[in-house]
Amino acid sequence: MTGEVGLKLFRTDATKSGVTEVTPRLAEVEADVQGLVEAHMEALLGVRFLASEYGTGPVHAGRIDSLGLDENGSPVIVEYKRGVDAGVINQGLFYLAWLMDHRAEFEHLVRDRLGVTAASQVLWSGPRLICIAGDFTRYDVHAVREHRRSIDLVRYRLFGSDLLGLETVASVSGGMQVARPARRQAVARAAPDVQGASMKELAGAVDEVLLGLGDGVNRVERKQYRAYQRLRNFACLCPPQRTKLLVYLKVAPKDVDLVQGFTRDVSGLGHHGTGDLEVQLRTPKDVERAQDLFRASYAAA
């Protein structure tokens, strides 16, 4: 085992100044976990739900617990286990291989559920596997680091009758975006621009800060933005503009003292990436100013 859940939950009684611990428990059956997550998948995982118990045909002869599409357009397979099961990762990888061989079928499903636009933007370079279980062994954690796939191991616990806790035990990126940075550098060399180079250097500093916020930060490249993900997106960095960088965070704008020219509420406004708080960065000092916002968004994810 990787260890019992460290989080303790207490009910407080203000009138008697007492506290009562809410005992964590596993679900009665695996289907209870699956049903709960599928009903609230976007809120819990940042994944739009597509299908449950999806059949893989007579050759593979299996059923994928849940299929979804994440915030960046990456296909997602979610597999559930009530407790500890050594086979959950291999089972998920088996279905992931099936998915990569049936791209047209998946895109057809996305088109039916989410529309033509979503189907045209599926990001096949970064398919994901999310395993949700009562616990994982240290061998599971080691195993996911040996695979060249994006895999998240998520431990769950139920508290009382109406509380659910999710904890990311391990998160590994597939690491399929290695060619992108070299291409950006080539573009920079082809069009030397002092101000543009300065913005690219600033983008590199932001990248370093976001990746350094903690373990398990995955970076996902899209044409319109670069997402930083901890199970869910917590930051999206847009390509450098001539005089500024735009970063979108999962921080509620109402909880921030907005500063003109630095932070902006973009809820309800169209923009690339995800998040309702826009941060505008022009200098290294702006990156320093934004670090508390970066940390808050990381923590929220």
C-alpha positions as CSV (number, residue, x, y, z in Angstrom):
1,M,0.0,0.0,0.0
2,T,1.1,3.6,-0.6
3,G,-0.4,4.4,2.8
4,E,-3.7,5.2,4.4
5,V,-5.4,8.5,3.5
6,G,-3.6,11.2,5.5
7,L,-6.5,13.7,5.4
8,K,-8.7,13.7,8.5
9,L,-12.1,15.2,8.4
10,F,-14.0,16.6,11.4
11,R,-17.5,17.9,11.9
12,T,-17.5,21.0,14.2
13,D,-20.2,21.9,16.6
14,A,-20.0,25.6,17.3
15,T,-22.6,25.5,20.1
16,K,-20.8,22.8,22.1
17,S,-17.2,23.6,21.0
18,G,-16.7,20.0,20.1
19,V,-15.5,18.1,17.0
20,T,-16.4,14.7,15.7
21,E,-14.2,12.8,13.3
22,V,-15.9,11.6,10.1
23,T,-14.6,8.1,9.5
24,P,-13.4,7.5,5.9
25,R,-14.7,4.4,4.1
26,L,-14.6,2.6,0.8
27,A,-17.7,2.2,-1.3
28,E,-19.9,-0.9,-0.9
29,V,-19.3,-1.8,-4.6
30,E,-17.2,-0.4,-7.4
31,A,-20.3,0.7,-9.3
32,D,-21.0,3.3,-6.6
33,V,-17.7,5.0,-7.2
34,Q,-18.2,4.9,-11.0
35,G,-21.8,6.3,-10.8
36,L,-20.7,9.1,-8.5
37,V,-17.8,10.2,-10.7
38,E,-19.6,9.8,-14.0
39,A,-22.5,12.0,-12.7
40,H,-20.0,14.8,-11.8
41,M,-17.0,14.1,-14.0
42,E,-16.4,17.6,-15.2
43,A,-16.4,19.1,-11.7
44,L,-14.3,16.3,-10.2
45,L,-11.8,15.6,-13.0
46,G,-12.1,18.4,-15.5
47,V,-13.3,15.7,-18.0
48,R,-16.5,15.9,-20.1
49,F,-18.4,12.5,-19.8
50,L,-19.0,10.6,-23.1
51,A,-20.0,7.0,-22.3
52,S,-20.2,4.4,-19.6
53,E,-19.3,0.7,-20.0
54,Y,-18.3,1.2,-23.6
55,G,-18.0,-2.0,-25.5
56,T,-14.7,-2.7,-27.4
57,G,-16.1,-5.2,-29.8
58,P,-15.7,-9.0,-30.2
59,V,-11.9,-9.0,-30.7
60,H,-11.0,-7.1,-27.5
61,A,-14.2,-8.3,-25.8
62,G,-14.1,-5.8,-23.0
63,R,-15.9,-2.8,-21.6
64,I,-14.2,0.5,-20.8
65,D,-15.6,1.8,-17.5
66,S,-15.8,5.5,-18.6
67,L,-14.8,7.5,-21.7
68,G,-14.4,11.2,-21.6
69,L,-12.7,14.2,-23.2
70,D,-10.6,16.5,-21.0
71,E,-10.3,20.3,-21.1
72,N,-7.5,20.2,-23.7
73,G,-9.3,17.8,-26.1
74,S,-7.4,14.7,-24.9
75,P,-9.3,11.4,-24.9
76,V,-9.6,10.0,-21.4
77,I,-10.3,6.5,-20.1
78,V,-11.3,6.2,-16.5
79,E,-11.1,2.8,-14.7
80,Y,-12.4,2.2,-11.2
81,K,-11.7,-0.3,-8.5
82,R,-13.4,-0.4,-5.1
83,G,-10.2,-1.2,-3.2
84,V,-6.7,-2.3,-4.3
85,D,-6.4,-4.2,-7.6
86,A,-3.0,-4.9,-9.2
87,G,-4.6,-5.2,-12.6
88,V,-6.2,-1.8,-12.9
89,I,-3.2,-0.1,-14.7
90,N,-2.7,-3.0,-17.2
91,Q,-6.4,-3.1,-17.9
92,G,-6.5,0.6,-18.5
93,L,-3.4,0.4,-20.8
94,F,-5.1,-2.4,-22.7
95,Y,-8.1,-0.2,-23.4
96,L,-5.9,2.8,-24.2
97,A,-4.2,0.7,-26.9
98,W,-7.6,-0.2,-28.3
99,L,-8.6,3.5,-28.3
100,M,-5.6,4.5,-30.3
101,D,-6.5,1.9,-32.9
102,H,-10.1,3.2,-33.1
103,R,-9.7,6.9,-33.4
104,A,-12.5,7.3,-35.9
105,E,-15.0,5.5,-33.7
106,F,-14.0,7.7,-30.7
107,E,-14.3,10.9,-32.8
108,H,-17.8,9.7,-34.0
109,L,-18.8,9.3,-30.3
110,V,-17.5,12.8,-29.5
111,R,-19.4,14.3,-32.4
112,D,-22.6,12.6,-31.3
113,R,-22.2,13.8,-27.6
114,L,-20.4,17.1,-27.9
115,G,-20.7,18.3,-31.5
116,V,-18.6,18.7,-34.6
117,T,-16.2,21.3,-33.2
118,A,-15.2,19.1,-30.3
119,A,-14.7,16.1,-32.6
120,S,-12.4,18.1,-34.9
121,Q,-10.2,19.2,-32.0
122,V,-9.4,15.8,-30.4
123,L,-5.8,15.8,-29.3
124,W,-4.5,12.4,-30.2
125,S,-0.9,13.1,-29.0
126,G,-1.9,13.0,-25.4
127,P,-4.5,10.3,-24.5
128,R,-4.9,9.8,-20.8
129,L,-5.7,7.0,-18.4
130,I,-7.1,7.9,-14.9
131,C,-7.3,5.0,-12.4
132,I,-9.5,5.7,-9.4
133,A,-9.2,3.1,-6.6
134,G,-9.3,2.7,-2.8
135,D,-5.5,2.6,-2.8
136,F,-2.4,1.7,-4.8
137,T,0.7,-0.2,-4.1
138,R,4.2,1.2,-4.4
139,Y,4.6,-1.1,-7.3
140,D,1.7,0.6,-9.1
141,V,3.4,4.0,-8.6
142,H,6.6,2.6,-10.0
143,A,4.8,1.0,-12.9
144,V,3.2,4.1,-14.2
145,R,6.6,5.8,-14.4
146,E,7.8,3.0,-16.8
147,H,5.0,3.6,-19.3
148,R,5.1,6.3,-22.0
149,R,1.5,7.3,-21.4
150,S,-0.2,10.0,-19.4
151,I,-1.5,8.2,-16.3
152,D,-3.1,9.5,-13.1
153,L,-3.5,7.3,-10.0
154,V,-6.3,8.8,-7.9
155,R,-7.2,7.5,-4.4
156,Y,-10.8,8.0,-3.3
157,R,-12.5,7.9,0.1
158,L,-16.1,8.5,1.1
159,F,-16.8,10.4,4.3
160,G,-20.1,10.1,6.0
161,S,-23.1,10.0,3.6
162,D,-22.4,13.0,1.4
163,L,-18.7,13.7,1.2
164,L,-16.1,12.4,-1.4
165,G,-12.4,12.9,-1.2
166,L,-10.0,12.5,-4.2
167,E,-6.2,12.4,-3.8
168,T,-3.7,12.2,-6.6
169,V,-1.2,9.5,-5.7
170,A,0.9,9.7,-8.9
171,S,0.6,11.7,-12.1
172,V,2.8,10.9,-15.1
173,S,2.9,12.7,-18.4
174,G,3.2,10.8,-21.6
175,G,6.0,13.1,-22.8
176,M,4.9,13.2,-26.4
177,Q,5.6,16.8,-27.1
178,V,9.4,16.8,-27.5
179,A,9.5,18.3,-31.0
180,R,7.5,21.4,-30.2
181,P,10.2,23.5,-28.4
182,A,12.7,23.0,-31.2
183,R,10.2,24.3,-33.7
184,R,9.5,27.4,-31.6
185,Q,13.2,28.1,-31.3
186,A,13.6,27.8,-35.1
187,V,10.9,30.4,-35.6
188,A,12.6,32.7,-33.2
189,R,15.9,32.4,-35.1
190,A,14.2,33.0,-38.4
191,A,12.7,36.3,-37.2
192,P,15.1,37.9,-34.7
193,D,13.3,40.5,-32.6
194,V,14.6,41.9,-29.4
195,Q,11.2,42.4,-27.9
196,G,9.9,39.1,-29.1
197,A,13.0,37.3,-27.7
198,S,12.4,39.0,-24.4
199,M,8.8,37.7,-24.3
200,K,10.0,34.2,-25.2
201,E,12.5,34.4,-22.4
202,L,9.7,35.5,-20.1
203,A,7.6,32.5,-21.2
204,G,10.5,30.2,-20.3
205,A,10.6,31.7,-16.8
206,V,6.8,31.2,-16.4
207,D,7.2,27.6,-17.7
208,E,9.9,26.9,-15.1
209,V,7.8,28.4,-12.2
210,L,4.6,26.5,-13.2
211,L,6.4,23.2,-13.6
212,G,8.2,23.7,-10.2
213,L,5.0,24.2,-8.2
214,G,4.9,20.5,-7.2
215,D,5.2,16.9,-8.3
216,G,2.9,15.6,-11.0
217,V,2.6,18.7,-13.1
218,N,2.0,17.7,-16.7
219,R,2.4,20.0,-19.7
220,V,0.1,19.7,-22.7
221,E,0.8,21.5,-25.9
222,R,-2.0,22.8,-28.1
223,K,-1.6,25.2,-31.0
224,Q,-3.4,28.0,-29.2
225,Y,-2.0,27.5,-25.7
226,R,0.1,25.4,-23.4
227,A,-1.8,23.8,-20.5
228,Y,-0.3,22.9,-17.1
229,Q,-2.2,20.1,-15.6
230,R,-2.5,18.5,-12.2
231,L,-5.3,16.0,-12.9
232,R,-7.1,19.2,-14.1
233,N,-5.7,22.3,-15.8
234,F,-4.6,24.9,-13.4
235,A,-2.8,27.2,-15.8
236,C,-2.9,27.9,-19.6
237,L,-0.1,29.9,-21.1
238,C,-0.8,31.5,-24.5
239,P,2.0,32.0,-27.2
240,P,3.9,35.3,-26.5
241,Q,2.5,38.5,-27.9
242,R,4.8,41.3,-28.9
243,T,4.7,43.0,-25.5
244,K,3.0,40.6,-23.1
245,L,2.2,37.1,-22.1
246,L,-1.3,36.0,-21.2
247,V,-1.9,33.3,-18.5
248,Y,-5.3,31.9,-17.6
249,L,-5.8,30.5,-14.1
250,K,-8.4,28.5,-12.3
251,V,-8.8,31.2,-9.6
252,A,-12.2,32.8,-8.9
253,P,-11.8,36.5,-10.0
254,K,-14.2,37.5,-7.2
255,D,-11.5,36.3,-4.7
256,V,-8.8,38.5,-6.2
257,D,-8.2,42.2,-6.0
258,L,-8.1,42.9,-9.7
259,V,-5.4,45.3,-10.9
260,Q,-5.9,47.0,-14.3
261,G,-3.2,45.9,-16.7
262,F,-2.3,42.9,-14.6
263,T,-5.4,40.8,-13.7
264,R,-8.7,40.6,-15.5
265,D,-12.0,38.8,-15.0
266,V,-12.7,36.9,-18.3
267,S,-15.6,34.7,-17.1
268,G,-18.1,34.6,-19.9
269,L,-15.5,36.0,-22.4
270,G,-14.1,33.9,-25.2
271,H,-10.4,33.1,-24.9
272,H,-7.9,30.3,-25.6
273,G,-7.2,27.9,-22.7
274,T,-9.3,27.4,-19.5
275,G,-9.7,29.6,-16.4
276,D,-11.6,32.7,-15.6
277,L,-8.7,34.8,-14.3
278,E,-6.4,36.4,-16.9
279,V,-3.0,37.4,-15.8
280,Q,-0.9,39.8,-18.0
281,L,2.8,39.5,-17.7
282,R,5.3,42.0,-19.2
283,T,8.4,41.8,-17.0
284,P,10.1,39.4,-14.7
285,K,8.7,41.4,-11.8
286,D,5.2,40.6,-13.0
287,V,6.1,36.9,-12.8
288,E,7.1,37.4,-9.2
289,R,3.8,39.3,-8.5
290,A,1.8,36.4,-10.1
291,Q,3.4,33.6,-8.0
292,D,0.8,33.6,-5.3
293,L,-1.9,33.4,-7.9
294,F,-0.1,30.5,-9.6
295,R,0.1,28.7,-6.3
296,A,-3.6,29.3,-5.5
297,S,-4.6,27.9,-8.9
298,Y,-2.3,24.9,-8.4
299,A,-3.8,24.2,-5.0
300,A,-7.3,24.5,-6.4
301,A,-6.5,21.8,-9.0
